[in-house]
Amino acid sequence: MVNFKKVGEKITSLRKKKNLSQDDLASKMYVTRQLISKWENGVGVPKIDHIIDLCEILDVNFEDLLCLNENKEEKR
């Protein structure tokens, strides 16, 4: 199961590594800053097309973005 609180933390971390503000990321994705904030706080869930855009912009694969590899490690 995807933990969207962790995903939000991952989005925040990756965004900051790219030196992007929430406004910058929102502009690149054609969404509002408030939507980015919701994702980062784990309140909202990105749609699949937004996940694809996030992966491209933040230069990460979807498994890492959705913390799927971390879930596998925790189950071991």
N, C-alpha and C positions, 0 to 999 in steps of 0.2 A: 504494500500500500504506500502511496506517495504521501510524504509528510510535507504539506505545503508551507509550514512554518520554516522548515529547513530549506526548502526551495527558495523561499523569500530571502533568507539569509545568504544563500548562494548567489542569487541575482544581485543583491546589494554588494557583495564582495567582488563579484566579477565586474559590475558596473564601475565601482571605484577603482579597480585595477586598470580599467580603460580610461580613467580620468573623465568619466561622463557624469553629469548631474542627472537627476531624475528628469528634468526638463529636456536635456540633450537626448536621453534615451527615448523619451516620449516622442520627440520630434522625429527621430529616425524611424520610429514604429508607427507614426501617425495615430497615436493615442494620447490621452491626457496624462499629465503628471500624476493626477490623483489615482489613475488606474495603476500606474507603476508603483505608487506608494502602497496601494492595496495588495499588490502581489508581494512586495517586499515585506509587508507586515503579516503575510500569511492569511489575510482576510479574503482576498479574491484569488481566483484560480485562472491562470492564462489559458485561453483557447489554444487548440493545437496549432493554428496558423501563427499565433503570437509566440508560441514555444519555438517554432521553426525560425521566426525572425530573431528571437532572443539568441538562439544558438549561433546564427550567422553573425549578428552584431557583436556578441560577447566572445566569439571564437571558441565555442565549447560544443561538445556533442550532447545530444538530448539526455543520454544516460547520466552524464555528469551534472547537467543542469537540474535534472529531477532527482538527483542524489540516489539513483538506483543502485550504483555500485556500493555505496555506503550501507544500504539496506542488506545487500548480500553478505557483506563483511560482518554485520551485526548478528546475523542468523547463525554464523559459524560458531 
